[in-house]
Amino acid sequence: MGQILARHKVEGITLRNDNRSQLIATIIREYLQEEGFNQAFTHVATPEENSFIDADHSLLERTIEQRYEFDLIDEIGLVLNRWNSFNKEQCTHGTLGKRTTMPFWNEHYRSVEPPKPPLTANP
């Protein structure tokens, strides 16, 4: 989070979370508020409000969490990076017309105007 905050302005951005205990914890809420985030929560018993992330979490749980046992946090990072690369570069998705996500992502962002450079040397 620190690396993101060092590079990107977050004031005025709303971070939308579900109501899991780790996201409503006081220390997390205070941290996000101190850093300038607005925090919004999905309504209780409305999975359609965060269906995309819930689908990702379900896939991650089935393909990683239920299959592996880790001794070190570094091992988790290696497996997640491999899984993420496979998911973006090799795994086709029916909702994307049987394409992988990277060509779809690149195609979308070619049509988006790039951000303008800052007016001063010191942002």
C-alpha positions as CSV (number, residue, x, y, z in Angstrom):
1,M,0.0,0.0,0.0
2,G,2.9,2.3,0.8
3,Q,4.3,2.0,-2.8
4,I,0.9,2.8,-4.3
5,L,0.5,5.8,-2.0
6,A,4.0,7.1,-2.9
7,R,3.1,7.1,-6.6
8,H,-0.6,7.9,-6.8
9,K,-2.9,10.5,-5.3
10,V,-5.7,8.8,-3.5
11,E,-7.6,11.8,-2.0
12,G,-11.2,11.6,-3.0
13,I,-11.0,7.9,-4.1
14,T,-13.5,5.6,-2.6
15,L,-12.3,2.1,-1.7
16,R,-15.3,-0.2,-1.8
17,N,-15.1,-3.2,0.5
18,D,-17.4,-6.0,1.6
19,N,-18.1,-6.4,5.3
20,R,-15.5,-9.0,6.1
21,S,-14.0,-8.5,9.5
22,Q,-10.5,-7.7,8.3
23,L,-11.9,-4.8,6.2
24,I,-14.1,-3.3,8.9
25,A,-11.4,-3.6,11.6
26,T,-10.8,-0.2,13.4
27,I,-7.1,-0.2,12.6
28,I,-7.7,-0.6,8.9
29,R,-10.5,2.0,8.8
30,E,-8.3,4.5,10.6
31,Y,-5.3,3.8,8.3
32,L,-7.4,4.3,5.2
33,Q,-8.9,7.5,6.6
34,E,-5.4,8.9,7.5
35,E,-4.2,8.2,4.0
36,G,-7.1,10.1,2.4
37,F,-9.3,7.2,1.2
38,N,-13.0,7.2,1.5
39,Q,-14.2,3.8,2.5
40,A,-17.6,2.4,1.4
41,F,-19.1,-1.0,2.2
42,T,-21.4,-3.3,0.3
43,H,-24.8,-3.9,1.7
44,V,-25.2,-7.0,3.9
45,A,-26.5,-10.0,2.0
46,T,-26.0,-8.5,-1.5
47,P,-23.3,-10.6,-3.2
48,E,-24.2,-9.0,-6.5
49,E,-22.6,-5.8,-5.3
50,N,-19.2,-7.4,-5.4
51,S,-19.7,-10.4,-7.6
52,F,-16.5,-10.0,-9.7
53,I,-14.2,-10.0,-6.7
54,D,-16.1,-12.8,-5.0
55,A,-15.7,-14.9,-8.2
56,D,-12.0,-14.2,-8.1
57,H,-11.7,-15.1,-4.5
58,S,-13.6,-18.4,-5.1
59,L,-11.3,-19.3,-7.9
60,L,-8.2,-18.5,-5.9
61,E,-9.5,-20.5,-3.0
62,R,-10.2,-23.6,-5.2
63,T,-7.0,-23.5,-7.2
64,I,-4.5,-22.4,-4.5
65,E,-5.7,-22.3,-0.9
66,Q,-7.3,-25.8,-1.0
67,R,-4.4,-27.4,-2.8
68,Y,-1.3,-26.1,-1.1
69,E,0.2,-25.8,2.4
70,F,2.8,-23.1,2.8
71,D,5.7,-22.9,5.3
72,L,6.9,-19.5,4.2
73,I,5.2,-16.3,3.0
74,D,7.7,-16.2,0.1
75,E,6.3,-19.5,-1.1
76,I,2.8,-18.0,-1.2
77,G,4.1,-15.1,-3.3
78,L,5.8,-17.4,-5.8
79,V,2.7,-19.5,-6.3
80,L,0.4,-16.5,-6.5
81,N,2.6,-14.8,-9.1
82,R,2.7,-18.0,-11.2
83,W,-1.1,-18.4,-10.9
84,N,-1.7,-14.7,-11.8
85,S,0.6,-15.0,-14.9
86,F,-1.2,-18.1,-16.0
87,N,-4.6,-16.6,-15.4
88,K,-3.8,-13.4,-17.4
89,E,-1.7,-14.9,-20.2
90,Q,-2.9,-18.4,-20.8
91,C,-6.3,-19.0,-19.3
92,T,-9.2,-18.1,-21.7
93,H,-12.4,-16.6,-20.4
94,G,-15.8,-17.2,-21.9
95,T,-16.9,-13.7,-21.0
96,L,-14.1,-12.2,-23.1
97,G,-14.9,-14.3,-26.2
98,K,-12.5,-17.1,-25.3
99,R,-9.6,-14.7,-25.0
100,T,-7.0,-14.3,-22.3
101,T,-7.3,-11.1,-20.2
102,M,-4.0,-9.5,-21.3
103,P,-5.0,-8.9,-25.0
104,F,-8.4,-7.7,-23.8
105,W,-6.8,-5.3,-21.3
106,N,-4.3,-4.0,-23.9
107,E,-7.0,-3.5,-26.5
108,H,-9.1,-1.6,-24.0
109,Y,-6.3,0.7,-22.9
110,R,-5.2,1.5,-26.4
111,S,-8.5,3.3,-26.8
112,V,-8.1,5.3,-23.6
113,E,-6.3,8.7,-23.7
114,P,-3.1,8.5,-21.6
115,P,-2.9,10.8,-18.5
116,K,-1.4,14.2,-19.1
117,P,2.1,14.8,-17.6
118,P,2.3,17.0,-14.5
119,L,2.6,20.7,-15.0
120,T,5.6,20.9,-12.6
121,A,8.6,18.8,-12.0
122,N,7.5,18.2,-8.4
123,P,4.1,16.6,-8.1
